Amino acid sequence: MVTLTRPDGTRPEDLNLSRRGLTLAITGGYALAAWSAQAAPIRTDDAGLWTGMVGIKAPDREIPAFVARPSKAGKHPCVVLVSEIFGLHEYIRDTARRLAKAGYVVVAPDFFVRAGDPSTMTDFPAILKIVATATDAQVAGDVGAALAWLKAQPFADAKRVAITGYCWGGAVTWEAVARFPEFKAGVAWYGRLTSGMAADPDNKNPLDLAGELKAPVLGLYAEKDSGIPLTDVEKMKAALKAAGKTDSDIVVYPDAQHGFHADYRPSYKQDAAEDGWARMLAFFKRHGV
């Protein structure tokens, strides 16, 4: 079993997977470094959906992205989905399918493709090295590429776009809403608020950008997150209040750990995950997405 309560993933000492557990993770397409041998992840079918990989044009190169969308005709609201540090593994693809079942065109870029595929790795320091290559400038370029791709699709209502992300992607969500006026709303799942992983001195933290949010953000956090202290959450709440961002909010789930939505981890907490999901969809609707 893996213990995963940290905002950035598993430490090497947390890994104690059986061969069977590793086989299940590999064959299922889940991140090896975070898979729980006791996991029973949600599996969403693709009935009524179109799903697959596409190429989107980032500033420096084409990058792959997973897309899930309703197959019925018409223009649909959109969501940019930002992964954890483990990239586009099955949990993120399934989350995209869940959102597509709710009526959204979902695009999930591979932010780490330039440096490797962290989902196939168990060497945590090596995973962090990959993640650290994704600077603010690169991530912003990739998010912009996802928005441009959506604008070019006949099935996408690019005037109604939200963003959501988990762990590393939660921090990106805060930052993207501060940088892109195209987003009507964002939902950040337990994303760091202060210290980051990249060494680039030009990178900013969500707390630095609270006053620059161009749309409302809902933050979903855990009381027992060992990597994101409640003091950081309170600082973010205070920064939002000071900036007059009254449409943004943060919810803290009692007794929950980091990764409480990730149903392939031991940190999964069903009641918090389901409540957060319902709050996310309602937040999107409330703000026109």
N, C-alpha and C positions, 0 to 999 in steps of 0.2 A: 504494500500500500504506500501511496505517496502522500506526504503531508504538504499541502500547498496553501499557506495563509499569507504569503508575502505578495506585495503589489507587483513585483517584477518576476515572479515565478518561483521555481523550485531551486533549492540549494543541492549540491551533490549529496550531502548527507541525508537528504530527504528521500532519496531514491532507494526503494527496496522492492522492485517489481519482480514478480515471478516470471518465468519464461512464458507461461500461459497469458499473463497479463500483458506482456510486451507483444505477444502475437495478436491478441485482441486489439490492442491499440494500433498496431501496424495495419492489420487487415481492415480495420474500421476507418483508418485515415485520421486518427486522433493524434494530438501532440504527445510524443513519447515521454517528455520530461514532466508531464503533469497528469498523466493517466492514472486513475485509481482502479486497482484490480476489482474493486467492488462496485464500480460504476454501472449504472443502467441508463445511459444517455437517451434523451428524447430523439426519436427518429421521425422526421417529417417527410412524407412522400411528395412527389412532384406532380401529382394529379392536378390538372388545371393550370399548370405553370410551364413556362419555358425556363430552363436552367442550362448554364454552360459557361465556358471561359471565353472572354473577348480580349482584344488588345486595345489599350487606350494610350494616347500619345502624350506622354509626359514631356517636360522641357528637354530632357537629355536623351530619351529613348522611349520606345514602346514598352509598356509594362502590362503583365497579365492582370485580369480582374475576373472575379466570379460574379455572375449575374443571375438573379432569380427574379421573375416577373410574372404577372398574370398573363395567360395566353389569350384571353379574350380581347377583342378589339377595343380600341379607345385609348385615350391618354390617361395615365395613372400617376398619382403622386409618387415622389421618389425619396429614397433614403440612401445616403452614403454610409456604408458600414465599415468600421475600422477595427481591425483584429487586435487580439492580445499580442504579446511578444512572440507567440508561436506561429503567427502567420495564417495562411488560408487553409487551416485543417478542417476536419469534418464538423466540428462544433460551430465554426463560423459559417460554413456553408449551410448547415442546418438552420442556424439563426436567420440567414438570408431567406431560406425557404419559408420559415415561419412568418417573416415580415411580408413576403410575397403573397402568402395565403391571406394576409390581412389587407391586400390590395395595393401593395407598393412595388414599384420597380426598384430593385436593390442592386447596388454595385459595390463590391468589396475589392478594392485594389490590393495587389501584393506589394506592400511597401518595402519588403526586404529582399526582393528578387535580385537586386544588384549584388548582394553579399552572400546569399545562400538561402537554404530552406530550414528554418529553425524547428519546424514541426517534426522533422525526422531525427532530431538530435536529443541525446540525454546529457551531453556535456554542458552544464549550465554556464560556466564561464565563456564557452564558445558561442552559446546562444546570445549572451549579453554583448559580445563583440559584434555580432551581426546587428543587433538592435541599435547599438551605439552609432552605427554608420548612418542611420536614418536621421539626419539633421532636420532642424525646423525648415530650412529652405527646401530640402528635398521633399519632405512630407507636404509642405504647402503646394509645391509643384504638382505632386501626385493627386492631392485633393482637387486642385484646379483642373487637372486633366479629367478626373472623374466627372466634375461638373460640366466640362465642355462636352464630354461624351454623352451625358444625359441630354444636353441641349440639342444634340444632333439626332436624337432618336425619335421617330414618329409616335412611339407608344409612351413616351415620357412627358409628363407635364412639368417642365423644368422651372415653372414659376412656383411650384409647390415642392420644395426640397427640404429635408431634414437630415441630420447626421447623428449617428450614435456609435459608441465604441466601448470596448471592455478593457480594463486594466490599462496597458499602454495606450490603447485606443480611446479610453476615457479621457486621458489627458489631451490627446489629439482633438477630441471633440470640443473641449473648452477652447482650445487654441484656434481651431478652424472657425468657430462661430465668431471669434474676435477678428478674424482676418477676411472672411468672405461674407459679403452682404446677401449673397444668394440664399443662404440658409435662413429658413423661417423659424427653426427651433433645433435644439440639440439636447440629447440625453446622454449624460456621461456616467457610465457604470464604474464605480470605484477606481477612477483615474487619479494618479498622483496630482497633488496640488502645488507642491514646492519643488523639491529636488528631482532632477531628471537623470537619464542614463547616458545621454550623449555628451561628449567632451567639448563640443562646439560652444565657445563662449557667447556666441550670438543667439543661442537658444534661450527662449523665455519660458517661464512656468505659467500655468493657468492663473495663479494668484497675481502675477505681474500684469495679467491681461484682463482682470475682472472688469475694469472700467471701460474696456474697449469692446465688450460684447455687442454685437450688432443684432442679436436676436435672443430670446429667452433660452436659458439652459436649465434643465433639471438634473441635479446630481444625485446619484443613488449610491449610498455609502454604508459601510458596515461598522458596527460598534466595536467589534473585536478584531479589526484589521490591524495586524501587528506592524504593517509597513506604512499605513496612513493614519497617524494619530488623530484623535478627535480634536486636538488643538489646531491642527491644520484645517479641519473642516470648519471650526469656529472662526478661524481667520478668514476663510473664504466667504462665509456668511456675512461677516462684518464688512469685508471689501465690497461685496455685492450691495449691501445696504448703503454704504458710504457713497457708492457710485450711482445710487438711485435705480438699480436694476431690480425693480420690485416684481417683475414678471419671472425672474429666475428664482429657483428654490433648491434646497438640498434636503433629502430625506435620509435619515440614518436608521438602519434596521437593527433592533436589539438582538444581541446574541449571535449575529451573523458575522462571518469571517470574509476576508477578501476572496473574491471568486465565487460568491454565493449564487450567481446565475449559471455558473459553468457546471453543467450536469454530468460531466465526465470526470470531475474532481471530487475528492472527499469533502471539500468545503461547500459543496452544493447544499443550499437550504431552500427547499421547495416553496415554503410559504412566502419567503422574501423574494424569491425569483418570480413567482407568479404575480405577487403584488407589484413588483417593479415593472414587469412587462405590461400589466394593465395600466399603470401610471404613465408609462412611456407612450402607449398608443393614445391614451386620453390627452396627453400633453401635445402630441403631434396634431391631433384633431383640433384642440383648442386654439392652436396657432396656425391653422389653415393648411395643414399638410395631411 
